[in-house]
Amino acid sequence: MSEDIRVTVRFFGSLREAAGVDRMRLSVLPATPVGALWGHLPERVRRGGPPEGARYALNHEWTLPGAPLSDGDEVAVVLPVSGG
């Protein structure tokens, strides 16, 4: 059985407001996909599932939701920005 790895998830905008913090440490199984982190977040953050258009950065590089996580990784969840 694999030991859990530790990753840091960073939040911005409305996700940061929902989380009440700008970052959160999570324990997940090795090679968990970036997009699967939603299932590990507190209900107040993950309510309704990942927002449409959410993007992910893994260790400061844009990545796809299927990218596997490693111990010590940092994931930023970035929501689409609208303006006018």
Buried (B, 14 or more C-beta within 10 A) or exposed (E): EEEEBEBEBBBEEEBBEBBEEEEBEBEBEEEBBBBBBBEBBEEEBBEEEBEEEBEBBBEEEEBEBEBEBEEEBBBBBBBEEEEE
